[in-house]
């Protein structure tokens, strides 16, 4: 009996123990289980606009109650970007041969990509080249690879799966481009002009080092284009040189085509020569008489055309500033930009195949673009300025633009046409501007700081100038003082109590290159590049005294470069290079501490605060929107402006104004957070998308604490 009771109690104890272990294990597992991976897979419109909004369903995984959705204009037409091949190193050129893409990767060599899936090319093999390949030219079954370190390598690609040693041509100079015509190879070598070689004796593994002729050119020979017996040589200052090369050993100069800047891209179609230069122009010439090219017209794009690809009546441009541009050249004298895609990175080369463009995008690998989806840039308004728009200041209906070579003033609002209504020339460059009352202060580089009376914005008048040590690049008003930043001469304090007679009070050195300054109360905060964030207290309204410096520890200080800074309510917001956004609590300046960092892609160099939002400009990547409502926990809401050329951003009540360098000022739709977001499950969201007021393509940026992804241009509001 006792034994039975003992067994019964033992069984009961074991059962209770198992239950407790199960409960504890379940609780532990639920507490420490890995969260579902965040992803956004697709979005589908389930109803047309009904009242205020279209109804959409977004599918994916990892959605939760914190998930938010932002609507932004697809400014850079990224919906046309249908594929991407990330590659290490820097892709400078590419060429398509049969079912393969050959990529000149400056660090890794010649990479071969398989086009079995045209939208997702895969790396098949890599030819290691230590001489920095930068250019590829195809001649039949041979690839001529120009390497920046004194060689051209010639590969037999008749059997891509079979690797053969290349023939090597040694060149006196730095090859940047090569072309083959008949038995002659022409190589642009920079300062050493153009070298011409006989290629009839090319043998794998053999080295050729003797040229049959040489063309000396003014400046540097940058790139080449060969059509029949005519060789076009692009230079860095002497325009385009045209040679007759029927006898390669004795080239004859036919013509010189002067240009505004260095020639970077050349193409010929049906007797028309197309040229791209670094001054932002694409020009076209009638060359039916090769000895006397006639300018037909030109088009200002504001970018830097590095490569051309022709397809019927369209000219596609790989532009290092603005991505892939499409020009309609049906009317010979009137090319028109009909679309662009702001591809990630810097577009350096483009090749076309079956309705797709493959773009060598420098550090961002190879991008694949659907040519049928290219559209014009989605902007609300645009004002072209004479110089290069860098900084903006908005005061009521007046927009002041630091336009590098001068001050431009644009009237906005009802009754205005949005054009430049006032201007003021600069002897050097205008880098920044600040306002106090009816006076505007301009940072004019080596010309110091100017005071401009803008009581009548249509007729600005410079009334004073003060010379400074170094070149003035950033300014901020602090009471009756003007704080001026110079890159290498520290910060200057200028007395502006009498705007007609500004007086330099003193100079304070800064440890590092001064990139930007911000003022808050009696404190001056400096973004000092690798010198980090430095906080000064202004003593006696005259003497800045360093009280705190924050530098990221090595080796991060090489990448974390303080490039821009803004101060608000005792907090400092810093565009910190490759470290993204840095937030510093400076309410006790002497003991200021970093409270948050937010990594962002690319090199973050610009910053603009707008309420609980921060816009951060990332080189080659566009502008990111960050929620800073809780400064200790900043949250990226996505890359909301795909505009690589943006230099600064300014917000209005309904839009964003963007200084875009040589293309002036553009006004775009201000990203809006969608209010109608319903969590159906961890794999599905239901959202209402109201009409933004302007037709066009819009992107959906979906994010929570686990991640962020974007559906580019998926919403298309068109005319009813």
Order of alpha helices (4+ residues) and beta strands (2+ residues): alpha-beta-beta-beta-beta-beta-beta-beta-beta-beta-beta-beta-beta-beta-beta-beta-beta-beta-beta-beta-beta-beta-beta-beta-beta-beta-beta-beta-beta-beta-beta-beta-beta-beta-beta-beta-beta-beta-beta-beta-beta-beta-beta-beta-beta-beta-beta-beta-beta-beta-beta-beta-beta-beta-beta-beta-beta-beta-beta-beta-beta-beta-beta-beta-beta-beta
